[in-house]
């Protein structure tokens, strides 16, 4: 990493088909979720000049395959710490033939890993014990300014706790999964699946994500990144239309979108 680089973050891929991000500091490289095959994650890392062998830990939000399927291919890294709460670890373990080096945390706990501080909080989703993360780095002084990133995907709605946790971060990665009209018109998904997606333990729609952003008072965001888009039930046109007001300079933050097909996103802060 460049000298004095405090934090570097890159979404390797994010959609309903797979989610994984790389977070780097001076002292560690971690993956946030591992929702692609280990081979694909290795290819993604190699494409940005990194190696899967240099990863120091994996942090899991929940047990759905688009967030954890890469663990089976990472069995050669038997010593690699995998951070999850007990509900997630037990659910993931049932689908594995090996036992990862689990590092269990209590949902709602704040703890450290190397030079990162991790804040965990429950989100409403149809999984055993789904969480979102805030990763923070630095001591909030002249020589080590504090920088933070919120990873908030897979939630059916945003309770007050979510608003509180995301208000004072530098980068917010937020789910904008589907357009309500496109979901309703989709012919591939049965009614029951559509109900699950749009329900209170499903996924945030574009409209719900927009309303969440608008409801947070005096946020400190420098950048908001919309992620976990559905390939079939969302579109660039819908995103542009729904979030048009947030592209105004007066908002004080930049807005980016990770597209399902080949999207990526990077953020650096000293």
PyMOL commands that set and color helices and strands:
alter all, ss='L'
color gray80, all
select helices_A, chain A and resi 38-47+52-54+65-74+86-93+160-166+180-185+191-198+206-215+236-242+244-247+249-251
alter helices_A, ss='H'
color red, helices_A
select strands_A, chain A and resi 7-15+18-24+29-32+57-59+81-85+101-105+110-113+116-122+131-137+147-152+171-175+223-227+254-257+265-269
alter strands_A, ss='S'
color yellow, strands_A
deselect
rebuild
show_as cartoon
